[in-house]
């Protein structure tokens, strides 16, 4: 297993942790427990606060993930965001799961994939005002879209496709 921990240079409380599962054939509940233990450790060791700090985890899995591990991953994520984990305050935490094969090629550099740019909150507000629309009237991109997943987009984000 490999773990990479990073922070933004201008904001050390905006952190990310990348966890690689190794060459195991299946990613199971024990692996999820280990990964979330690393997330908890990162949160505690850096004395992070829900109001001001964010933590993003990227789980990179070799081949398969069991259905139980998927369900457990979702429930553990919810527990942390609701503050239901012993010894840890409510977390401002999100995660993405990638299979190794999804990361072999940078899809954003492919010639037929248009450039995507996440709009800042002010730009989003100006766009909505300019076209006199509500957020739910904008075209949608699925969070399972490969580029949306690669860029870490979340529900409510607005993207300019160039």
N, C-alpha and C positions, 0 to 999 in steps of 0.2 A: 504494500500500500504506500502511496505517495501523497503527501499533503503539502499544499502551497498556500501560504498566508500572505495577503497583500493589503495595503491600505492606500487611500488617496494621499498624495503628498500634501495637499492643502487642507485635508480634513482627516486626521488619523482615526476618527471615530466612524468613518465610512469605510467599512472593511469588507473583504471578500476572502473566502476560503475555497480552494479547489481540492477535491478529494478524489483520488484515483483508486479504483477497486482492485487493481492488479489483474492477474490472468485467470481468475476464478471463472468457472463455467457459468455459475448462477449467482446472482446477487440476491441474498436471502435476508431474513429478519435480523440475524446476527450482524450482518454488514451494515444494515440501517442503524442498528443500535450503536455500533462503533462510530459511524459517521456523525450521528446526532450527539454523541458524547464529545466529539471533536468540536462541533458547533457550540455546545454548551461551554466547553473549556475556553474557546475563543471569546465568548461573550463575558464570562466571569473574569478571565485574566486581564482583559482590557477595560474592565469596569464600565461596560457600556450601559447606556440609559435609553429606554424606549422613546422618550420624547425627542432626543437629539441624534441618536445613533442608528445606523443601519448595518445589517450584516447580510451578505448575499453568499449563498453556498452553491457551488457547482459540483454535482456528483457525476463522475465519469465512470461508466460501467463497461466492462469488457464485452460481455455477450448478452446474457438474458437476465431478466429480473422476475422473480416469482410474483404471482398475484398477491400473495400475503404481504410481501415486502412493499409492494405498491400501496396497498391499503394502510399498512403500518406507517409508511413514510408520510402519507397525507395526515393521518391522525397525530403523529408526532409534531408535524409542522403546526397544526392547529393548536395543540397543547402549548407550544412555545409562544405563539402569537397571542394566546389568551392568558398567559402567565400561570399555567397549571403545572409547571415543573418545579419540583422541590429545590429551594435554594437559588432560584433564578427568577428575576423579575420578568414582567411581560417583555417580549422581544419584538423588535421591528426587524423581521427576518423573512427572507424569501429564498427560494432555491430553484434550480433548474437541473434536469437530469439529461445527460447525453450518453449515447453509446459511442465507443471509440471510433467506429466507422463513420459516424456523423461529423467527426472533427478532423478526418484525414485531409479533406479539401475545404478551403475557405470559400463557402458558397457565395459570399458577398463580392468576391473578386471575379466571378464568372461573367463572361461577356454578355450573356442574355439576362442577367439579374440586375434590375435597376438599383440605383443607390437609394438607401433609406436613411432618413434623418429624423430623429425624435425631436418634436417641437418642445420648446420650453413652455412653462405655464403661461407666460405673457403672450407668446406667439399663438398658443392654442386659443386663448381668450380673444385675441385680435381676429383670428380666422373665423371663429364662431360669430363674432360681431359683424365682420365684413360680409359674410354670406347670410347673416340673419337666420342661423340654424341652431338647433340644440345639438348637444353632443351625440345623442342617440340617432340623429339624422345623418351623421357622417357615414361614408362607406366603412365596412368592417374588414379587419384582417384577423384571421384566427390566431389565437396564441399558440396553436400547434403548427402554424406556418413556419417552414424552416428558417426564413430570415428573421421573423419575429422572435423565434426561440433563440436564434444565434445572437440577436441584439438584446435579449433579455426584456422584451416588451411585456407590459402588464396591462390588465384591463383598465381602460380609461386613458391610456397613452394615445397620442395622436402623432402620426408619422407622415412626413412629407416624402413622397416617392418622386425622385428626380428623373 
